[in-house]
Amino acid sequence: LVIDDHQRTSIPGLYAAGDVAKGLDQISHAMGEASVAATTIRNDLAKERPLLR
């Protein structure tokens, strides 16, 4: 899969991390990418539906 710096794929709403994104077989690398993806998902959702405080 091709991803951008925020783990987004070319398909809207689809994010990728770990082996499927880069092919590296390292859990620490996958966990870092997953953290980036989770933050990006949260930020992208907040643009659509701002969080109420």
C-alpha positions as CSV (number, residue, x, y, z in Angstrom):
1,L,0.0,0.0,0.0
2,V,1.1,3.6,-0.6
3,I,0.6,5.9,2.3
4,D,1.3,9.5,3.1
5,D,3.1,10.8,6.2
6,H,-0.1,10.5,8.3
7,Q,-0.7,6.8,7.4
8,R,-3.6,7.7,4.9
9,T,-4.0,5.6,1.8
10,S,-5.5,6.8,-1.5
11,I,-8.9,5.4,-0.3
12,P,-10.7,8.0,1.8
13,G,-11.1,6.7,5.4
14,L,-8.6,3.9,5.0
15,Y,-5.4,4.1,7.0
16,A,-2.5,1.6,7.1
17,A,0.3,0.8,9.6
18,G,2.9,-1.9,10.2
19,D,3.7,-4.7,7.8
20,V,0.9,-3.8,5.4
21,A,2.2,-0.3,5.0
22,K,6.0,-0.6,4.9
23,G,6.8,-4.3,5.0
24,L,9.1,-4.0,8.1
25,D,8.8,-6.8,10.5
26,Q,9.3,-4.8,13.7
27,I,6.6,-4.4,16.3
28,S,8.0,-1.1,17.7
29,H,7.8,0.4,14.2
30,A,4.3,-0.8,13.7
31,M,3.2,0.6,17.1
32,G,4.6,4.0,16.2
33,E,2.8,4.0,12.9
34,A,-0.4,2.9,14.6
35,S,-0.1,5.9,17.0
36,V,0.3,8.3,14.0
37,A,-2.7,6.7,12.3
38,A,-4.8,6.9,15.4
39,T,-4.0,10.6,15.9
40,T,-4.7,11.3,12.2
41,I,-8.1,9.5,12.4
42,R,-9.0,11.5,15.5
43,N,-8.1,14.8,13.8
44,D,-9.8,13.9,10.5
45,L,-13.0,13.0,12.4
46,A,-12.8,16.2,14.4
47,K,-12.8,18.2,11.2
48,E,-16.1,16.5,10.2
49,R,-17.7,16.5,13.6
50,P,-16.1,18.9,16.1
51,L,-15.8,17.6,19.6
52,L,-18.1,19.2,22.2
53,R,-16.6,20.3,25.5
